Amino acid sequence: MTSSSASGDHRAHAPVRIEGAGLAAVLHCAVKEAIQRLHAVSAAVYLLDARHADIRLAAVGGDPPSLFTFPARMRQDALYASSRALASGKTATLPDPHPADPGQEHALPYPYASLSAPVVTADHRFGSLTVLRLDTRGDYRPAEHAALQDIGDALARALAGLSAQGTAIEAGPMPMLAPRWFDTDASDATPGWGVAGVPGSAGISMMYPVRRLAELLNQATTMDDIVRAAQYCVMLPLRAQALVLTSASQGRLWVLGHSGASSGLVRNLHGARLDAGTLASDAYRGRPLFISDGRPSLSDWDDTGARAEACLPLTGSGELLEFSPLRSSHVVGVCTLSFEGPRDFPPEERTIMTMLAGLLGAAVERVELGNRQREFAECLQRSLLPTALPESPRLSSSARYRPATVTSKVGGDWYDVIRLPGERVVLVVGDVEGHGIDSAAVMGQVRTAVTAYATEGHSPTAVIDRTAQLLTALGTDLTATCCVVALDTVDGTAEVATAGHPVPLVLRPDTTVDVLTAPANVPLGVPAPDAYEGSEHTLGQGSVLMLYSDGLIDWNAPDPQTRAQDMLTTGADEAGDDLEQLADRLTADITGPHQRRDDAVLLLARYEGPGDLKAPRSASLYIQQRDLRGVKAARTFVQEQLTVWDREEMADSLQLIVSEIVTNALIHAGSDVDVRLRSFDDHVRLEVRDSGSNPPVPSPLALEEEENAEAEHGRGLLIVEALGGAWYSSPNGRGKTVSLDMPVEAPEEPAGDGSPFA
């Protein structure tokens, strides 16, 4: 045996003395003794809580970052080494065979092996003493078990003496921490961190990006925020060349965000199967994995340089910054890092990387949960809105719905266009107070009632009066506002009634904006002292009605009605006669958080006039979801309809255009498709409506070096743009409308000098 080994055995079996004036000094003495005698990187004492149900961390000593990896508390029946040592009365280790399956080892998130000894006497059970050391040093030897047990027994005797003096042997609100600078055998500093030769500098420096990342992630509300924080606090400190964050669903990995030279990683990770046996898929099972010898498995670099990689599981629950090999967390994704050249991953760096991944996992889970809640709210809201606005030869309409951005709960705004016999059309916009399922439920009831009463032919005042009575009978505490306009498209007569809602505006053909005044009345659900009253107006040909909810207007506008008039005037100047562009202009400013405190609904309707000469001809085709013959049917529909309208010269181009747009809708929207043609004097309008919320453009997941493969479906729109010019994608209540106007070419003048004999 070498002299150094003999010295180690001598120190391990030397008499143990745990002394100190008070509980803190005694615990510190035990921690220091355990670190020195077992050459550990850190040590901790756990004490039973007042109820003797859990053990809590009381004192910790050692090198950062290892001393930050202990769990704050654990149940006595947990499978940690600390709890098992107290329960069994003898030393315990991790990793070790699982009690239920001796062939399975516990997966360790940090590169440390733990050894725990019970701290008990014949009359008292206090807790346990645990040490950590690098897992590369192999199993703890029997002499080391005996040495730690000696220290635990000495600590138990000291604690029993304090207890006899009346000292409460319990952990404080926060554990006491002590650095390992008192140990002359401290491990070498990790290269690239801290000040060389200064004990503890590397460990303290490593903790800075952990704290900074926690601060940035607390403020993160989007995945882009998380990626930016990871770039600053993970990529840069670790000198990584690329970073990719992925989540898993439907048995595959999907890229959430990326930074750096990450095109190769994204290409290989996006859509990769979880059972593919890759580094990332293996890491998803819960253990960080590293490749340091320069064999790239995912990067797919263009050069021949050696690379190193790390794949870190992103855990979505459990206490952060803890050594918790059996914690009840679940993996929500994987953080993949790529490095230039062969690279070692020292234990301290692996510990820091696992800590950083834990913070990222919690933030990813929170943002993903928020996104899912918001998508659910928007989906529920869209399902309660009309699928498509009905067409009328004398009235064209367009609608927009924008959910609130400061809440993930569903709102209570709605709109409707109801076509009635006798060339009458009823326009409705309403708003139920609050956000949540209750608001959505009341909105569905009120909308159904308004539609039913309007369909029966009641006047707007009768519609809101009967709806108010129904809402009162339902016994809800929520109130609702509503605006109902019944328009006779033969003579332009508009009957207006409101229930505590903003009155509609009208854009006249001479570009002036007026208010269709009407008595305010009380909101639905509020006892009405008098009967509801309405007003009657006459619209001229070309007039545009604007119905809206108050969420459309800036929340702090001093005069909301004047603000709405200014918006309509400005929007009309910019959009001209295009109703869809006007709707886009009016909703374009709803971007700031203050302006999105509430849902916003906009309903526009242009009165084309009573004469048939100016009324556009229209036709529609309905294609069911996943109908393989839908594209052919759309082409046939366009050909036949243009022939009826004597517009055969436009058939070839419009057939190709409708083929591309309908194909895109059937494949990527996954919904039914509504195709509409409208023929005007100078142009033909094509509209394709589906239930997909994403615009028909390339995916936002763009790469630095190349176009994303997921954006292939956007390329067909280049054909549309080449043949038909500008096209528009307009979101509505339950999806979007892709539209374009193809001008009618004037007939060519005959060649010659004008002579009838030329």
ABEGO torsion letter per residue (X at the ends): XBAAAAAAAAAAABBBBBBEBEAAAAAAAAAAAAAAAAGBABBBBBBBBAAGABBBBABBBEBOAAAAABBABBBAABABAAAAAAAAGBBBBOBBBBAABAABBBBBABABBBBBBBBBBAABBAEBBBBBBBAAAEBBBAAAAAAAAAAAAAAAAAAAAAAAAGBBBBBBABBBBBBAAABAABBBBBBGBEBBGBBGAAAAAAAAAAAAAAAAAAABABAAAAAAAAAAAAAAAAGBABBBBBBBBGGBBBBABBBEBAAAAAAAABGBBAAAGBAAAAAAAGBBBBBAAGBBAAAGBABABBBBBBBBBBBABEBBGBBBAABBBBBAEBBBBBBBEBBBBBAAAAAAAAAAAAAAAAAAAAAAAAAAAAAAAAAAAAAABBABBBBBAABBBBBBBBBBAABABBBABBBBBBBBBGGBBBBBBBBBBEBEAAAAAAAAAAAAAAAAAAAAGBBAAAAAAAAAAAAAAAGBABBBBBBBBBBBAAAGBBBBBBBGBBBBBBBBAAGBBBBBBBBAEBBBGBBBABBBBBBBBBBBBGBBBBBBBAAABBAABABAAAAAAAAAAAAAAAAEABAAAAAAAAAAABABAAAAABBBBBBBBBBAEABAAABBBBBBBBBBBGBAAAAAAAAAAAAAAAAAAGAAAAAAAAAAAAAAAAAAAAAAAGBBBBBBBBBBAABBBBBBBBABABBBBBBABBBAABBBAAAAAAAAAAAAAAAAEBBBBBBBAAEBBBBBBBBBBBBBBBBEAGBAAX
